[in-house]
């Protein structure tokens, strides 16, 4: 077992003061001792900015059938979370955009042995929660249940059945297909939804990442139950999956559970690697007309993949630019000082291949040109000028303080372990996360931003009432966004 050292604690408030005093005096402090400790504001400030390291005991193995397993034991609650993560996201849709979403949407709608109602009642009777979802890179099956064998074992048996033997019945598919149609219409009625679709389509072109996780209207109409079964057979197999187990489960039980699930899953091979992403060679400006009072704006370019060596410097840089909302450069300039938008944010979306960097916000149509020009100018100066060391340190402190809160539950731990397993990140990723953040220097932030952000090569997408400087999208691009087909 790889043990990630440290304690999952934020040294905050009375809890922090009490632990410090207890360690020094050998007994738990009384109220007066705790208040005396709390009275030192400088010490408390330092403690808040430097929480202890994170400890997540973890082990991994591979079953004889080829299922990779990541396990972490936590006995705080008599529950555990199980996740099956498949390389079966929208990037595997091929020419049938929406196929991955359709498959995940039907995973709990009946199996070969039980109909949809029986599946739902089976989980409910055991007090278990099941969910299925899909994204661009991955598809997830999640289970949460009490760790007592009386609830755990039958819930896991049903979980494995759902994963291995979905029915994909015609009537269930027709119901889901209608729901997907409604979702497509809702997206077409949203400037933000239309802008996001056009942004990914233009940024990624023929790359599989151009496929939206929710699919496209035209292709959803062409999907058949045979397509669903073929997709499941190809991608929902034992060698194309990762199993994550987190919670009140000892090693022996975890190995027994993983073996049972592994033996139940279909055989098959891992998905082929995705092609590399090609960045846009020059700036692109697209506008799509939409009768709304607000114009939604997205600007960005291709960013980085998981495991990129510049991950932590870019994380700090993005925190300064627009990562956490209030207090960031974009929020101060666009909202607080000029009132151009209610909210603006920036993000690097890391995926298996290079995900996008993007800035997004909405503003009134009559001030869209001004807001866009200001945003581009701010980004240009942000990349060209090195951030003050004090600002960099403040951003690091914010990220360090927030990290332990992201591991406060079994579900959150399972999410991190799933990310580590699926993207092949180092086993010590969590153990050294805070250490790597604290090691970031202002020079590393500036160098990373200049390598990865190119203000002269941005893709800018606006959806709303036409502005003076906004050339319209091409006829093919506008038709594609409206009809739900890639140009």
C-alpha positions in Angstrom: 0.0 0.0 0.0 1.2 3.5 -0.8 0.5 5.7 2.2 0.2 9.4 1.4 1.7 11.0 4.5 0.2 13.8 6.6 -3.1 14.7 8.2 -6.2 15.8 6.4 -6.7 18.9 8.5 -7.2 22.6 7.9 -5.7 24.3 11.0 -8.6 26.6 11.4 -10.6 28.1 14.4 -11.0 26.5 17.7 -10.3 23.0 16.3 -6.8 24.1 15.3 -6.1 25.8 18.7 -7.4 22.8 20.6 -5.2 20.4 18.7 -2.1 22.5 19.2 -2.7 22.9 23.0 -3.6 19.3 23.4 -0.4 18.2 21.7 1.8 20.5 23.8 0.2 19.8 27.2 -0.8 16.2 26.8 -4.5 16.8 27.6 -7.4 18.4 25.8 -7.5 22.1 26.7 -10.4 23.7 28.5 -12.2 26.7 27.2 -9.9 29.3 28.7 -6.8 27.6 27.1 -8.5 27.5 23.8 -9.4 31.2 24.0 -5.9 32.0 24.9 -4.6 30.2 21.8 -7.3 31.9 19.6 -6.2 35.3 20.8 -3.0 35.2 18.7 -4.2 36.5 15.3 -0.8 36.2 13.6 -0.4 32.6 14.6 -3.9 31.8 13.4 -3.3 33.6 10.1 -0.1 31.5 9.5 -2.0 28.3 10.4 -4.8 29.2 7.9 -2.3 29.8 5.1 -0.3 26.6 5.8 -2.7 23.7 6.4 -1.1 20.3 7.1 -0.5 17.9 4.3 -3.1 15.6 3.0 -3.2 11.9 3.9 -5.2 9.5 1.7 -4.0 5.8 2.3 -4.3 4.2 -1.1 -3.5 0.9 -2.8 -3.9 -0.3 -6.4 -3.9 -3.6 -8.2 -5.0 -5.3 -11.4 -7.4 -8.3 -11.4 -6.7 -11.4 -13.5 -9.2 -10.2 -16.1 -7.4 -6.8 -16.4 -9.5 -4.5 -14.3 -7.4 -1.7 -12.7 -8.5 -1.1 -9.1 -7.8 1.8 -6.7 -8.8 1.5 -3.1 -8.7 3.8 -0.1 -10.1 2.9 3.3 -11.9 5.4 5.5 -13.7 4.4 8.7 -15.3 7.7 9.6 -18.7 6.6 8.3 -20.1 3.0 7.8 -20.5 3.7 4.0 -18.4 3.3 0.9 -18.4 4.6 -2.7 -17.7 2.6 -5.8 -17.0 4.0 -9.2 -16.5 2.4 -12.5 -14.8 4.8 -14.9 -14.7 3.9 -18.6 -12.8 5.5 -21.5 -16.2 5.9 -23.1 -17.0 9.6 -23.3 -18.2 11.8 -26.2 -14.7 11.5 -27.7 -15.7 8.0 -28.7 -18.9 8.9 -30.4 -17.5 8.8 -33.9 -20.1 10.0 -36.4 -23.0 9.5 -34.0 -22.6 12.5 -31.6 -24.6 11.8 -28.5 -24.0 8.0 -28.5 -22.0 8.0 -25.3 -24.6 10.2 -23.5 -27.4 7.9 -24.7 -25.6 4.7 -23.4 -24.9 6.2 -20.0 -28.5 7.5 -19.8 -29.9 4.0 -20.3 -27.5 2.2 -17.9 -30.1 2.0 -15.1 -33.1 1.6 -17.4 -33.3 -2.2 -17.1 -31.0 -5.2 -17.6 -31.5 -8.5 -19.2 -33.0 -9.8 -16.0 -34.7 -6.8 -14.4 -36.7 -4.0 -15.9 -36.1 -0.3 -15.0 -38.6 -0.3 -12.1 -37.0 -3.4 -10.6 -33.6 -1.9 -10.9 -34.7 1.4 -9.2 -36.5 -0.5 -6.4 -33.6 -2.8 -5.9 -31.2 0.1 -5.1 -33.9 1.9 -3.1 -34.7 -1.1 -1.0 -31.0 -1.3 0.0 -30.6 2.4 0.7 -28.2 2.6 -2.2 -27.6 5.6 -4.6 -26.7 4.9 -8.2 -25.9 7.3 -11.0 -24.5 7.2 -14.5 -23.0 10.1 -16.4 -20.7 10.8 -19.4 -18.3 13.6 -20.4 -15.9 14.2 -23.2 -13.2 11.8 -21.9 -15.1 9.4 -19.7 -18.3 7.7 -18.6 -19.0 7.0 -14.9 -21.1 4.5 -13.0 -21.3 5.5 -9.3 -22.7 3.6 -6.3 -23.0 4.7 -2.6 -24.2 2.3 0.0 -23.8 1.2 3.6 -20.7 -1.0 4.2 -22.6 -3.6 6.2 -22.6 -6.8 4.1 -26.4 -7.1 4.2 -26.7 -3.9 2.1 -23.3 -3.9 0.5 -23.2 -7.3 -1.2 -26.6 -7.2 -3.0 -26.1 -3.6 -4.0 -22.8 -4.4 -5.6 -24.3 -7.4 -7.3 -27.0 -5.2 -8.9 -24.3 -2.6 -9.7 -22.3 -5.2 -11.6 -25.4 -6.4 -13.4 -26.3 -2.9 -14.5 -22.7 -2.3 -15.7 -22.5 -5.6 -17.6 -26.0 -6.3 -18.9 -28.0 -3.2 -19.8 -31.0 -4.0 -21.8 -31.2 -1.0 -24.1 -34.9 -1.7 -24.7 -36.6 0.0 -27.6 -39.2 1.7 -25.5 -36.7 3.0 -23.0 -34.6 4.4 -25.8 -37.5 6.2 -27.3 -38.3 7.9 -24.0 -34.6 8.9 -23.6 -34.4 10.1 -27.2 -37.3 12.5 -26.6 -35.6 13.8 -23.5 -32.5 14.4 -25.5 -34.5 16.3 -28.1 -35.8 18.5 -25.4 -32.3 19.1 -24.1 -31.2 20.0 -27.6 -34.0 22.6 -28.0 -33.1 24.1 -24.6 -29.5 24.5 -25.6 -30.5 26.2 -28.8 -32.6 28.7 -26.8 -29.6 29.6 -24.6 -26.9 32.0 -25.8 -24.4 30.4 -23.5 -25.3 26.9 -24.8 -25.0 28.0 -28.4 -21.7 29.8 -27.7 -20.2 26.8 -26.0 -21.1 24.5 -28.8 -19.7 26.8 -31.5 -16.5 27.3 -29.4 -15.7 23.6 -29.1 -16.6 22.9 -32.8 -14.4 25.6 -34.1 -11.5 25.1 -31.7 -11.3 21.3 -32.2 -12.5 20.9 -35.8 -12.3 17.3 -36.8 -10.9 16.2 -33.4 -13.2 14.0 -31.3 -13.3 16.7 -28.6 -15.6 18.7 -31.0 -18.4 16.3 -30.1 -20.5 17.8 -27.2 -21.2 15.4 -24.3 -25.0 16.0 -24.8 -24.8 15.1 -28.5 -26.1 16.9 -31.5 -29.7 17.0 -32.6 -29.2 15.5 -36.1 -27.1 12.6 -34.9 -29.4 11.8 -31.9 -32.1 11.1 -34.4 -30.0 8.5 -36.2 -29.0 6.4 -33.1 -30.6 3.0 -32.8 -30.6 0.4 -30.0 -28.1 -1.6 -32.1 -25.7 1.3 -32.0 -26.2 1.5 -28.2 -25.4 -2.2 -27.8 -22.4 -2.0 -30.1 -20.9 1.0 -28.2 -21.4 -0.7 -24.8 -19.8 -3.9 -26.1 -16.8 -2.0 -27.4 -16.1 0.4 -24.6 -17.8 -0.9 -21.4 -15.4 -3.8 -21.0 -13.1 -4.9 -18.2 -9.8 -3.7 -19.8 -11.3 -0.2 -20.7 -12.3 0.5 -17.1 -11.0 1.6 -13.7 -12.7 0.6 -10.4 -12.4 3.0 -7.5 -13.4 1.9 -4.0 -13.4 4.4 -1.1 -14.8 4.1 2.4 -15.3 1.6 5.2 -14.0 -1.4 3.4 -10.9 -3.4 4.4 -8.4 -4.7 1.9 -9.7 -8.3 1.9 -13.3 -7.1 1.2 -12.0 -4.7 -1.5 -10.1 -7.5 -3.3 -13.1 -9.8 -3.1 -15.5 -7.1 -4.5 -13.1 -6.1 -7.3 -12.7 -9.7 -8.4 -16.5 -10.3 -8.4 -17.1 -7.1 -10.5 -14.2 -7.9 -12.8 -15.5 -11.4 -13.5 -18.9 -10.0 -14.3 -17.8 -7.3 -16.8 -17.5 -8.2 -20.5 -14.1 -9.0 -22.0 -12.6 -6.6 -24.5 -9.7 -4.2 -25.1 -8.8 -0.7 -24.0 -9.8 2.1 -26.3 -7.3 3.3 -28.9 -5.4 6.5 -28.0 -7.0 9.8 -29.0 -5.2 11.9 -31.7 -3.2 14.9 -30.5 -4.9 18.3 -30.6 -3.7 20.8 -33.1 -3.9 24.4 -32.0 -5.4 27.1 -34.1 -2.7 28.7 -36.3 -4.3 32.2 -36.1 -7.0 34.3 -34.5 -10.6 33.4 -35.3 -13.7 35.6 -34.6 -17.2 34.2 -34.9 -20.6 35.7 -34.1 -23.9 34.0 -34.2 -27.0 36.2 -34.2 -29.5 35.6 -31.4 -32.4 37.7 -30.2 -31.3 38.3 -26.6 -30.6 41.3 -24.4 -27.3 39.7 -23.4 -24.4 38.7 -25.5 -22.5 35.6 -24.3 -18.8 35.8 -25.0 -16.2 33.0 -24.9 -12.6 33.5 -25.9 -9.8 31.1 -25.6 -7.5 28.5 -27.2 -6.2 25.0 -26.7 -4.6 24.6 -23.3 -3.0 21.6 -21.5 -3.6 18.0 -20.8 -3.5 16.2 -17.5 0.0 15.6 -16.4 1.5 18.7 -18.1 4.6 19.9 -16.3 3.2 23.4 -16.2 0.0 22.4 -14.4 0.7 24.0 -11.1 2.2 27.3 -12.4 -0.8 27.6 -14.7 -3.2 26.8 -11.8 -1.7 29.7 -9.9 -1.7 32.0 -12.9 -5.3 31.3 -13.6 -6.2 31.9 -10.0 -4.9 35.4 -10.4 -6.6 36.0 -13.8 -10.2 34.7 -13.2 -10.1 31.4 -11.5 -12.0 32.0 -8.3 -14.3 34.9 -9.1 -14.2 37.8 -6.7 -10.7 39.3 -6.2 -9.4 38.2 -9.6 -8.1 40.5 -12.2 -11.1 39.9 -14.6 -13.7 40.3 -11.9 -12.1 43.6 -10.5 -11.9 45.2 -13.9 -15.1 44.0 -15.7 -17.5 43.9 -12.8 -16.3 45.8 -9.8 -14.8 48.8 -11.6 -17.0 49.0 -14.7 -20.1 47.0 -14.1 -19.9 45.3 -17.5 -20.9 41.8 -16.3 -22.4 40.0 -13.3 -19.6 37.4 -13.4 -16.6 36.4 -15.4 -14.2 33.5 -15.0 -11.3 31.8 -16.7 -10.2 28.2 -16.6 -7.8 25.6 -18.0 -9.9 22.5 -18.6 -7.5 19.6 -18.5 -8.4 16.4 -20.4 -6.6 13.4 -21.8 -5.4 15.5 -24.7 -5.1 19.2 -24.6 -8.3 20.7 -23.2 -9.3 24.4 -23.7 -8.3 27.5 -21.9 -11.3 29.8 -21.9 -12.7 33.0 -20.5 -16.5 33.3 -20.4 -19.1 36.0 -19.5 -22.3 37.7 -20.6 -22.9 41.4 -21.0 -25.4 43.8 -22.5 -25.3 43.9 -26.3 -24.6 47.6 -26.4 -21.4 47.2 -24.3 -20.2 43.8 -25.7 -17.5 45.4 -28.0 -16.1 47.4 -25.1 -16.1 44.4 -22.7 -14.5 42.2 -25.2 -11.8 44.7 -26.1 -11.1 45.3 -22.4 -10.8 41.5 -21.7 -8.4 41.1 -24.6 -6.3 44.0 -23.4 -6.2 42.7 -19.8 -5.2 39.2 -21.0 -2.4 40.7 -23.2 -1.0 42.7 -20.3 -1.4 39.9 -17.9 0.7 37.6 -20.1 3.3 40.2 -20.8 3.8 41.5 -17.3 5.1 39.4 -14.4 2.7 39.2 -11.5 4.0 40.7 -8.2 5.4 38.1 -5.8 2.9 39.0 -3.1 0.0 38.4 -5.5 1.4 35.0 -6.5 1.8 34.1 -2.9 -1.8 35.1 -2.1 -3.0 32.9 -5.0 -1.0 30.0 -3.8 -2.3 30.4 -0.2 -5.9 30.5 -1.5 -5.4 27.2 -3.5 -3.6 25.6 -0.6 -6.4 26.5 1.9 -9.1 25.2 -0.4 -7.5 21.9 -1.3 -8.2 19.9 1.9 -11.8 20.9 1.8 -12.0 19.2 -1.6 -11.2 15.9 0.1 -13.6 16.1 3.0 -15.9 13.2 1.9 -15.6 9.7 0.5 -17.2 11.0 -2.7 -14.6 13.7 -3.2 -11.7 11.3 -2.5 -13.2 8.9 -5.0 -13.2 11.7 -7.5 -9.6 12.4 -7.0 -8.5 8.8 -7.1 -10.6 8.3 -10.3 -8.8 11.2 -11.9 -5.4 9.8 -10.9 -6.3 6.3 -12.2 -8.0 7.4 -15.4 -5.3 9.9 -16.5 -2.3 8.0 -15.2 -1.2 10.6 -12.8 1.6 9.8 -10.2 0.5 7.8 -7.2 1.9 10.6 -5.0 -0.2 13.3 -6.7 -2.3 14.0 -3.6 0.6 13.6 -1.2 2.7 16.3 -2.9 -0.1 18.5 -4.2 0.3 21.2 -1.5 4.1 20.9 -1.7 4.1 21.4 -5.4 1.8 24.4 -5.1 4.0 26.0 -2.5 7.0 25.5 -4.7 5.6 27.6 -7.6 7.6 30.8 -8.1 6.5 34.1 -9.8 9.0 33.3 -12.6 7.5 29.9 -13.3 4.0 31.4 -13.5 5.1 34.1 -16.0 7.1 31.5 -18.1 4.1 29.1 -18.2 1.6 31.8 -19.1 3.8 33.0 -22.0 4.2 29.4 -23.3 0.6 28.5 -23.2 -1.4 31.7 -23.7 -1.3 33.6 -27.1 -3.5 36.6 -27.0 -2.9 37.2 -30.7 -4.2 33.7 -31.7 -7.5 33.6 -29.7 -10.8 32.1 -30.8 -13.5 34.6 -29.9 -17.2 33.5 -30.1 -20.1 35.8 -29.4 -23.8 34.9 -29.4 -26.4 37.6 -29.2 -27.5 40.7 -31.0 -24.9 41.6 -33.7 -22.3 44.1 -32.6 -20.4 46.6 -34.8 -17.1 44.7 -34.9 -18.4 41.1 -34.9 -18.2 39.3 -38.3 -20.9 36.7 -38.5 -20.1 33.0 -38.4 -20.0 31.4 -41.8 -23.2 29.9 -43.2 -21.9 26.4 -42.6 -21.1 27.2 -38.9 -24.4 28.9 -38.2 -26.3 26.1 -39.8 -24.3 23.6 -37.9 -25.0 25.3 -34.6 -28.7 25.6 -35.4 -29.2 22.1 -36.7 -26.8 20.3 -34.3 -24.3 19.1 -36.9 -20.6 19.8 -37.1 -19.5 22.0 -40.0 
